[in-house]
Amino acid sequence: MEPTGTKRILVIDIARFYAMALVFYGHFIERIMLLHNPAAAAQYKFVYSFHMMLFFVLAGYVAKESDLALGFGRYLKYHALSRLLPYVFFTTIFMVLPLVLPEQVFHLPLPSVKGYTIGLLNAAFGINMFCVPAWFLLMLFSVEMVHYAAFRFLTSDARILIGAALFYVVGYWFNLELDIVNPVKGRIVG
């Protein structure tokens, strides 16, 4: 489902696909690296050296003013289907895997009612313990919602700089004062 009046740039779409695949591959190869596999460690270091930066640069490259013409409901629906639906899909896959391959996933005793309950409660607060790589879909969705609200005001270089500084300060404050899911502060469910 694509908003009307938009032209896709095939090269960017293909690059975005590879960037998303690298996010998942990076987390997959991380599990193998933790088994002290040197080949996996080399791949992990290579992928992590650029994959997220590439993904967000590509996502930002295709930001367009025409998105502002969409009503918020249509914009929300499009991005929910293209970001939140894959999030739920991949989380579900990773929730089912321990039924076939029992293992500890971030110290969750899976498969068990307790493990699934703790994992779902943490996922509700933004920490997906079942499918860690899916975090970027939630992050991208959140950034796109903020972008929709702020883009119309960022019409000059000066406003962009002021907006960047403001977003940094507000984000820093939120992280410092209102972080409700920081495991270091003991705020993770478990």
C-alpha positions in Angstrom: 0.0 0.0 0.0 1.7 3.1 -1.2 0.5 6.7 -0.8 -0.8 8.1 -4.1 1.4 10.4 -6.2 4.7 9.1 -5.0 7.5 7.8 -7.3 9.7 5.0 -6.0 13.4 5.1 -6.5 14.3 1.5 -7.2 18.0 1.8 -6.2 17.0 3.4 -2.9 14.4 0.7 -2.3 16.8 -2.1 -3.0 19.5 -0.4 -0.8 16.9 -0.1 2.0 16.0 -3.7 1.7 19.7 -4.7 2.1 20.1 -2.3 5.0 17.1 -3.9 6.8 18.3 -7.4 6.0 21.7 -6.4 7.5 20.1 -5.3 10.7 18.5 -8.7 11.1 21.7 -10.5 9.9 23.8 -8.5 12.4 21.7 -9.8 15.3 21.6 -13.3 13.9 25.4 -13.5 13.5 25.8 -12.0 16.9 24.4 -15.2 18.4 26.9 -17.3 16.6 29.7 -14.9 17.5 28.8 -15.4 21.2 29.7 -19.1 20.7 33.3 -17.9 20.1 33.2 -18.3 16.3 35.9 -16.0 14.8 34.3 -15.9 11.3 31.0 -14.8 12.9 32.9 -12.2 14.9 34.5 -10.7 11.8 31.1 -10.6 10.0 29.5 -9.0 13.1 32.1 -6.3 13.3 31.8 -5.6 9.5 28.0 -5.3 9.5 27.9 -3.2 12.7 30.4 -0.8 11.3 27.8 0.7 8.9 24.4 -1.0 8.8 22.3 1.2 11.0 23.8 4.4 9.7 23.1 3.3 6.1 19.5 2.4 7.0 18.7 5.7 8.6 20.5 7.8 5.9 18.4 5.9 3.2 15.2 6.4 5.2 15.9 10.1 5.5 16.8 10.4 1.8 13.3 9.5 0.8 11.5 11.9 3.2 9.3 14.1 1.1 7.1 17.1 1.4 4.2 15.3 -0.3 3.8 13.3 2.9 2.4 16.5 4.5 -0.4 16.4 2.0 -1.7 13.1 3.4 -4.0 13.5 6.3 -2.6 12.3 9.6 -4.9 9.2 9.6 -3.8 8.1 6.2 -0.1 8.8 7.0 -0.5 6.8 10.3 -2.2 3.9 8.6 0.4 3.6 5.8 3.3 3.7 8.3 1.6 1.4 10.8 1.1 -1.2 8.1 4.7 -0.8 6.8 6.5 -0.6 10.1 4.3 -2.0 12.9 2.9 -5.0 11.0 6.5 -6.3 10.2 7.4 -5.7 13.9 4.5 -7.9 15.0 5.3 -10.5 12.3 9.0 -10.9 13.3 8.3 -10.8 17.0 5.7 -13.6 16.6 8.3 -15.7 14.7 10.9 -15.2 17.4 8.3 -15.9 20.1 7.4 -19.3 18.4 11.0 -20.4 17.8 11.6 -21.3 21.5 8.8 -23.8 21.3 10.9 -25.7 18.7 14.4 -24.7 20.0 14.2 -24.1 23.7 16.7 -21.6 24.9 17.2 -18.6 27.1 16.4 -15.4 25.3 17.7 -12.5 27.3 17.3 -14.5 30.5 13.7 -15.3 29.7 12.9 -18.9 30.6 11.3 -20.0 27.3 9.1 -21.7 26.6 7.1 -20.9 29.7 4.1 -18.7 30.7 6.4 -16.7 33.0 9.0 -16.1 30.2 6.3 -15.0 27.7 4.6 -12.8 30.2 7.9 -11.0 31.1 8.8 -10.7 27.5 5.5 -9.3 26.5 5.4 -6.8 29.3 8.9 -5.6 28.3 7.8 -5.4 24.7 5.0 -3.1 25.7 7.6 -0.7 27.1 9.7 -0.8 24.0 12.2 -3.5 24.9 11.5 -6.5 22.6 13.3 -9.3 24.2 12.0 -11.8 21.7 13.2 -10.1 18.5 15.8 -7.6 19.4 16.5 -6.5 15.8 12.9 -5.3 15.5 13.7 -2.3 17.6 14.6 -0.3 14.6 11.1 -0.7 13.2 9.6 1.0 16.3 12.3 3.6 16.2 11.7 4.3 12.5 7.9 4.5 13.1 8.5 7.0 16.0 10.9 9.1 14.0 8.4 9.2 11.1 5.6 10.4 13.4 7.8 13.1 14.8 8.9 14.0 11.3 5.3 14.3 10.2 4.6 16.8 13.0 7.9 18.8 12.7 8.6 18.7 8.9 6.2 21.5 8.1 8.0 23.9 10.4 11.6 23.1 9.2 11.5 25.2 6.1 14.9 26.9 6.3 18.5 26.0 7.3 18.2 28.1 10.5 15.0 26.4 11.5 16.5 23.0 10.8 19.5 23.8 13.0 17.3 25.1 15.8 15.1 22.1 15.4 18.0 19.7 15.6 19.4 21.4 18.7 15.9 21.4 20.3 15.3 17.7 19.5 18.7 16.8 20.9 18.1 18.7 24.2 14.5 17.4 24.6 15.7 13.8 23.7 18.6 14.0 26.2 16.2 15.2 28.9 13.7 12.5 28.2 16.4 9.9 28.3 17.9 11.3 31.5 14.7 11.9 33.5 11.9 9.9 32.0 13.6 6.7 30.9 11.2 4.0 32.2 12.9 1.0 30.6 16.5 1.4 31.5 17.8 -1.9 32.8 20.7 -0.2 34.5 18.2 1.7 36.7 16.4 -1.5 37.4 13.3 -0.5 35.4 13.1 -3.5 33.2 10.3 -6.0 34.1 11.7 -9.3 35.3 
